[in-house]
Amino acid sequence: MRQTTFMNFSHYPVLKALLPYLFGILFGYFLPINGLNLLYCLFSLFFCGIIFILLLRKRNFFLQNSFTIFMLLAFFFAGYLSVFFHFHKKKEFSNLEKITQKQIWVAEILELPKEREKSFKVMAKLKASNDTTYWITRRVVLYFQKDSTLRNCRVGDKFMVNTKLSFIEPPKNPYQFNYEKFMKRKGIFLTGYVGSIYCKKIENEKKVTIKRYASYLQHFLTSQLEQSGLSGSEYSVAAAILLGNDETLEPELRASYASAGVSHILCVSGMHVGIIFMILNFLLLPLGNSKKAQYIRNGTLLVSVWIYANITGLAPSVTRAAAMFSFVIIGKFLQRRTNIFHSLFASLFILLTINPLLIFEVGFQLSYLAVFGIVFFQEKIAQFYHPKTKVVKYFWELISVSIAAQIATAPIAIYYFGQFPNYFLLANLCVIPISFVMTVTGVATLFFSFSPFLSNGIGFLLSIEVKIMNTIVLFIEKLPGALITQISLNTLQVVLLYFIIIILIIFKKEQVKRMLFCTLILLNIFILVYNTNKAKCKHHIEVVSYKIPKSATFQFCYHGEAYIFSDSIRNENDKRYQYNIQSHDIKMHITNTFLKLDEDFEDSFLCKKGDFIFFQNRIYKIMFDNKDKNNNSSLNVM
């Protein structure tokens, strides 16, 4: 019944606008727009409108179809053009020479500082101090020296800084994470470094914004968690789960959650928004059911949901959940039945209208895919077994939800992260109930923060719950074969996997033979593509001179095997390897052997003596340049 309803487009008018708009975004992103294409889009839209107006004089079947086609094209071009204005139309800086020179700026803090190993990373808006009308309206990334006055700043604070801005550079190594494109999607093109002696806070000049108060509330509530007795990893996990503040979360613990398949627990998600919604709804029940009470209740719920979303940093999963709950609240107020599909499609369309580039953010993709997977597959999976007791039924529903979400998110997660957690089901079965209890306990801890006795008592329980959860995660991570790594999928393989998933959704029970036939064809194509790509990599021969700051690193690849000569990188656990080289090795199915740069070595296809390397009938000489601190070596072919 659900599939039949879903396939009837007339029941979901938002979907008629969402699909062409979504395709327009994808076309606009992957087919960059130039002036001619932009003119063509506008002309096509105008031409379709003229035809539609002319056809209004004739009342026939063709008019109705023409109207549908016109609307589809209109939303397609709307999505196509929205990407142009958000992404491809690079900000024109009126005075490039002025920007790239070292000078004094007034920097307004737009987001809370993120602590790095040697600096604070800050999103800011700049204004030239000698020209009050000259603002860089787009955001910039500033890195402040660690001992600067930025540690306790808030959103909206202003600083006088002296820095030289430069454009964010594209990646210098093959398959390396494209930080330039990542920031470009956020509308950020420039970056700069600020030393402690070149930074001074401007007192009594604070901009009053919702974001400023949201950041203040996040800092206040985080401090309340600390005062309730939480510390160490328990405090870090609780702050991340409840308030979206993951700055103090250790990378090792974050990696453990990812290896166990429960990294989503560390993010504020729809479950947390739902708990806040249920608690507030319960507290507002005494208001009654009068018209005035409904106004107050629905208005309070709507505002509270978005305040919480702002406090947690408007992460993609929270934004999605807040938008969906908003439709539920509005539907209740209008006394109309809400539908999960309506909420999903409408929230997705509105969020993409505000920012079409959200569709390319990993968190946004995983959040919506997980919900779609649960909606489409959970009921089907649950029908395989009908438990008789409530306890077994609860755990079976939890299992079916975890499997459904994993089906929908696995292809894209493997594509981005190159790994798959084998014990995700066991981990979710253990961690999700604890996470739910922990969220309720955490809300209670914050709610009773006015009473140190109650807050500390509940905080003690919260600390025990987080310890139990961390212990379970660390145990599962250490189980044999807990994680499959070095998995590589290309875009075509991901598309084929999602075609298989779509087939499982749209076909009915009586069409099993047709479904199996289509699935087998797509699986064979997927295997063929995978084997072809792997065979191509096995015959790959390549020499790579990596551009790594303060490191000389060279890789010689031969038929799936490679030797890495480096003066500092010794194994695959090195962070510099993981950031600069690992993606290349996963994509090319390469197995590495690490050697010291000053070590002589000889193999069947490679020989190194001193600064000379003989490989594939060529001699390479390692050249050093002491003047260049960031890239102090290179390979020259003799």
N, C-alpha and C positions, 0 to 999 in steps of 0.2 A: 504493500500500500504506500509506503514511504517513497519507493522508487517511482511509482506511477505519478504521485503528486509532484515529485521533483522534476520529472521530465515535462510536465505541463508548464510551459513558460508563462502562460496567462496568469498563473497563480503567483508568480514572482516577477512583477514588473521591474523591480530594481535590477534583476539579472539581465534584462534586455539592454539596460544602459551600462551595466558593469562590464559585461564581456567585451563589447567593442571598445570601451574605454581602456580596458586592460590590454587588449591587443594593440591599441594605439600607443600606449606607453611602451610596450615591448618593441614595436617597430621604430618608435622615435628614439629609443635608447641604442638599439643595435644598428640602426641605419641613420647615422648622424645627418642632421638637417643643415643644408646650406641655404643661401638666399633664394636660389631657384626653386628648391623643393618647398620652402616656406610659401613662396608665391603660388606654387602649384596647389598646395593644400588649401589656401585661402580662396583661390579661384574655383577649385572643385566644390568647396562648400557653398560658395555663392551660386555656382552653376546649378547645383542640386536644388537650392532654394528657389531659383527662377523656374526650373522645371516643375517643382511642386506647386508654385503659385499658378502657373499656366494650367496645370491639371485640375485645379480646384473647380474649374468650369464644367468638368465632366464627372458626373457621378457614376462611376462604374467600379468594377472589381480591381481594375488596374490602379485606381487612385489609392485604395487602401494599401496595396502592396508598395506603391511608390512612397507613401508616407512612412512605412516601416523601414524601407531601404534608406530613405533620407535621414531618419532618426539614427539608424545604425551608423551611417557614414558621419553624421554630425558628432556623435560620441567618440567614434574612432579618431577623427581629426582633432577633437578636443584633447584626447589623451596624447595624441602625437605632438600637438603644439605645446602641451603642458610640460613635456620633457625638454622641449627647446628652451623654454623660459627658465626652467629650474636647473638644467644641466649643461646643455650645449652652448647656450648663450653666455659665454664667459664675461664676467664683470669687466667693463671697460674702466680702467683707472685713468682719471683725467690727467694726472701728473705722475707718471711712472718714475721719473728721475727723482722726484721729491720723496716718493715712498721708499725707494730702495737705498736712500742715503740715511746714515745714522743721524737721528734727530730726537727731539723730545716730543712725547705723545701723552695725551690723557687717555688712560686705558680704563674702560668700564667693564667690570667682571660680569660675564653672562652666565657662567656655570661655576659650581664649586670646584676649587683646585683639586687635581688628582695627583697624589704623591708618587713620584718616581724615585729611582735609586739615588739620583744626584740633583733632582730638580722637581719643581711643581709645574704640571701642565695645566694651562688655563685657556678657556675660550673667552675672548674679549672683543670689544668694539673700540676702535681707536679714533682719536681726534687730534689734529695737529695743534700744539699748544699756542702757536703764534697766529692761528687762524681759526676762530671759533665756528666758522661756517664750514670748515673742511673736515668731513667725517669719512672714514672708510665704513660704509654702511654694512658691508658683509663682514662676517666674523673672521677673526684671525686666531692663530694658535700661538701663544706665548709660553716660553719656558723660563721660569724664574729660578734663580739660584736658590739652593736649599735653605741657606741661612737668611733668606730675605724675610720681610715683614708680612708675607702672604699667608702664613700658616693659619691664622685665625680670621681671614677675610670672609665676607659674605657676598652673595649675589647682589649686584648694584653698587658695590663699593668702587671708588675711583682712585687710580694711582697715577702719579707722574713718573713716566718711565723714559729711559733713553736707550733706544735700540735701533738696529738696522733690520728692516724686513726683507725677506726673500721669498720667491715662489717655492712652494713645496715641490720637491724633485720626484720624478717617476722612479720606479724600482730599477736598480742597477744590475740585478742578478736574474737569471732565467727563472720564471714561475714564482718569483718572490711576491709576497703580499703587496698589492698595489695601494700603498698608503695615499698616494696622490689622488687616485680615482675615488678611494674611500672618503677622503675629506672633501673632494669636489662634489660628491653627492650631497654633502651637508652644506654646500655653498661656501667652502673655505678654500682659499687659494694661497694665502700668505702665512708665514711663520717668522718668529724672531726669538732671540735669547736676551734675557734681562739679568744683569748682575745685581748683587745686593746693593752696591753703592750707587746704582743707577735707578733705584726704585724708592719712591716716597709716597706714602698714603695721603690722600687729600681728605682732610677732616671736614665734617659738616656738609658733605656733598654726597648724599645717598639717594639713589633713585628708588621711589616707592613703586614696586611691581609685585604681581602675584608670585613670580618666581623667587623674589627676594624673601618674602614671608614663608614660602614653601621650604626654601633652603634653611631658613631660621628654625622652622618647626622640625625639620629632619635632624638638625644639629641638636636641638633641645631634647627631642625624644631619644636620640642616640645616647646622649649624656645621661638620660634617665635610666636606660638599660645598664649603663656602666655603674651608676649609683645603686642599682638594685642588687649588685653583687656579682654580675657577670664579668668575666675577664678572659684573656687569651683567645683560643679558638672558639670557645663557647660564645663569647661576646661578638666575635667577627661573624660567625654563622648567623646568630640571632639578628644582628644589625642588617645583614644582607637579605635575609628572608623576610623580615618584617618591614624594613624601611628602605630597602634597595641600596644601602650604603655598604659596598663591598671593597672599600679602599683598604681596609685592614686585613682582608682575607688573604692568607698565605697562598702563594702559587701552588705549593705541594698539595695542600688540602683541596684546592680547586681542581687540580688534576686528578685527585683521588675520586672526587664526585663524578668527574667526567668518565673515568675508567669504569666506574660501577654502573654508569648509565643513568645517573640521577642528577646531572648538573642543572637540570631545570628547577630542582628544588631550591637552589641558591638564588633564584630570580623571583622577584615579586610577580605573581601570575594571577590568573582568573580566580584561583582558589582563595587567595588572600582577599581580593576584592569582594568575592562572594561572602566570606566570613564577616568582613566589615559591614556588608549590606545586611546580612542576617542579624547581626548584633544590634545595629541601629534600628532595624525594622522592629525587633523585639522590644527595644527600649521605648519606641514611639507608639506602641500599641495602646497605652492608657489614653492617648488623645481621642480615641473613639473612631467612628466611621462617618462623622458628619462631613459635609462638603468642605467646610473650613479646615477640619482636621486632615482631610485628604490633601488639600493644598499644602498645608504645613509639612505633612509627612513626606509627600513626594518631592517637594522642594528641598527639604533637609537631606533626603537620601541622594538626590541628584547632585547637590552641591558637595556633600560629604564624599561621594565616590570620586569626584574630580579633584577635590582637595587632596585626598589620599594618593591619587594618581600623580599629582604634582609633587607631593612630598617624596614619593619614591623615584622621582626623576623622569616620569613619563616614558618608561621603557616600553618597547613595542607590545609585549604581552599585556602589560597593565593598560595601555591605551586601548588595545583591542577589547579587553574585558570591560573597561569603563564605558566604552561606546556601546557595547552590547547591553550592559545593565541600564544604560540611559534609555535605550529603546524599550526595555522591559518596564521601567518606571513610567515612561510616557504612555506606553500601551495600557498600563493599569489605570493611569489617571484618565485616559480617554475611554476606559471601560471597553477595551478591545483585546481580543485574544492575541497574544504574542506568539510568534513562530520562530524557532531557532534558526531556520533558513533565512527568514526576513532579517533577523538581527545580524546574522553573519554577513549577508550580502550588503545590507544597508551600511553597517559599520565599515566594511571594507571599502565601499564606494566613497563614503564621506572622507575617510582618512586618506585615501589616494587622491581625492580631489584637493585636499589641503596640501599634501606633499606626495606627488606621484612616485618619487624616488624611494619611498618607504618600501616598495615592493622588492627592492634589491638589498634590503637589510636582512641579515641572516636571522636575527631574532624575530622580526616581523614574519618572515616566511615560515619559520618553525612554529610560531604561535598559531597562525591561522591553519597551517597544515595539520597540526595536532588536533585542533577543534574539529576540522572537517573529517579527519580520520575517525574521531570518536563518534561523531554524528552519523557517519555512513556505515561504519563497520562494527561498532560496539554491540548493537542489537543483534546483528547477524552472528557474531561470535558467541554472544550470550545464549543463543538458541541451541548451541551444541550440547549444553548440559543444563539441567534444571534441578538445582539443589533443593533439599527439603527443609533444611534448618536455616535460620536467619544468619547465623555466623558464617556458615559456608557460603550462603548466598552473597553476603557482603564481600567476602574475599574473591568469590568468582566474578562478581561485577568489577572489582578492582583489577583482576587479571585481564578481563575482557577490555577494559578501558586502556590498560597499559599496552596490550597487543595492538589495539586499534590505532592508538597514537603512534606507536612504533612503525606500523605499516606505512602510515602517511608521511612520516618524517625521516625514515631510514635512508632513502635514496639521496635526499638533499643533504642530510647530515654527513653521510659518507663522502659525498662530493666535496664538501667544505673541509672536513676534519680528517678524512682518510682513515677512520677507525670505526669499529663497531663493538659495543659492550655485550658480551655473550650472556651475562647474568643480569641483564636489565630487568627481567621479570621478577627475579628474586629480590633485587634491590628495591624496586618500586613497591613490591608487596610488603616489605619491611619498613621502608622509609616514609612512604606517603601517609600511613596512619599516624606515625609519630610526628610528621610535619604538620598535619592537621591539628593534633593536640597541642603541639608547640606553638602554632600560630594563635590559637585561642588563649593559651597561657601567656604568650607574649603581649597580646592585646590587654589582657587583665593586668599584667605587670605595669603597663604604661597607664592604664586607666586609674589604677590605685597608687600612682606615683606620689600623690599628695600625702599619703600615709607611709612613712618609711618602714613601719612594722609590716604592713600588708605587702608593700612592694618588695621588700627583701625576702619575705616568706614565699611569695609567688615566684620571685626571681630565682630562688634556690631550686624550686621545682623545674623552672625553665632551664636552668643550667644542667640539671640531671638529664632532662629530655634531650638536650643538644649533645651531651656527652654520649648518651646511648646511640643516637643517630650517627655521630662521627665514628664510634666504635664499629657499628655495623658496616658503614661504608668502607672503612679501612680493611675490615675483615674480608668483604666481598672482593675488594680490589686485589688482595693478595692470593685469592683462589687461583688454582692452575687454569690457564687459558681464559682469564677474565676478559682480556681485550685482544681483538684482532686489529693489528696495525698495518700500515703500509698498503692500504686499499686505495686503488685509484679508479675513479669513474670520470669519463668525460661527459660533456653536455649531452651528446646524442644518447649515451647509455642511460643517463638520468631521465631523459624524455621518454625513452622506451619503457623504463620501469614505471613511470607514471601513466603511460598508456595502458599498461597491464592493470594498474590499480583502477583506472577509470572503467575498464572493461568489467572488472569485478563489481563495480558500483552500478553500472547501467543495465547489465543483463539480469533478467528475471530467472526464477528457479526453473521454469519450464524451458529455458534456453541454455541449459547446461552444455549440450554438445557444441553449440555455436560458440559459447564462451570459452570452452576448452580449446577449440580449434584456433580461435583468435589468439588466445594466450600462448599456445604452443608456437605459433608463427612468430609472435613478438619475442618470445624467449629464445628461439633459434637465431633471430636477428641480433638480439642482445649478445648471445654467446659468440656469434660470428664477429661482431664488432670488437668484443673484448679480446678474443684470441688474435684477431688481426692487429689490434693495437699493441698487444703484448709481444707478438712476433716481430713487429716493426721496431719495438724498443730493444729487443734482444739483439738485433743487428745494428744497433745504433753505436756510432763511434764519434766521440766528441772530446774537445779540450776546453775547459772552462777556467777562466781566471776570475775568481770572485772578488767583488769590491766590498770588503768588510773593514770597517774602521779599525785602525791599529792592528791589522792582522794580514799576513801574507798566506793566502790559501789558493791552491790549484787542484783541479780534479781532472783525471784522465779516465774517460769512460770507454769501455770496450766490451760490446756484446753483453750488456747487463751487469758487468762487473766494473768497479772503479777503484782507483787509488786516490786518496786525498792527502796531499802534502801540505802541511800547515805548521806555522811556527808557534801556534797556541791552541788550536782546536784538536782535541785528542779522541773524542768519541761523540756518539749521537745524542748524548745527554747535555752537551754544551748548548747554552741558549743561543749563541751565535750561529751554530749549525742549524738549530731548529727554525730560526727566523730567516736565515739567508739561503740555506741549501736544501733543507728537508723537502720542501714542496717539489723542487726539481727532481729529487731522487724518487719520490713517490710517483710522480707523473711518468717518469721514464723507467720505472721498475728496476732501480739500481741497487746493488748490494755493495757497500763500501768497505774498504780497508784503510785505516788511518795510519799515516806515517809522519815522522818528524821531518821538517823542511831541511834540516842539515844531515839527514840520514841517507846514506847510499843504499840503493835497492836495485835488484835485477829480477825480472820475471820473463815469461815467454813473449810478452808483447810490450814490455816497458823496461827501460834501464836508466838509472839515475846515478851520475857520478858528479859530486860537487854541485855546481850550479847548472849543470847540463843534464837534460832529460832527452833520451832517444825514444820516440814513440811514432809508430806508423810511418817509418822511413823519413822522419823529420827530426831535427835537433832543435830543442827549445832551451833558451838560456834564461835563467831567473835574474831579473834586473832589479836592483834596489835603489830607491830614491829617498834619502834621509830628509829631504826638504818637505816632502809630502807626508804629513802625519796621518791623514785619513786613508790613503792608499799608497803604501810605501813600497810596493813591488809590482812587477809585471812580467809577462812572458814574451820573449822575442823569438821569432822563428829565424834560425840561422840559414 
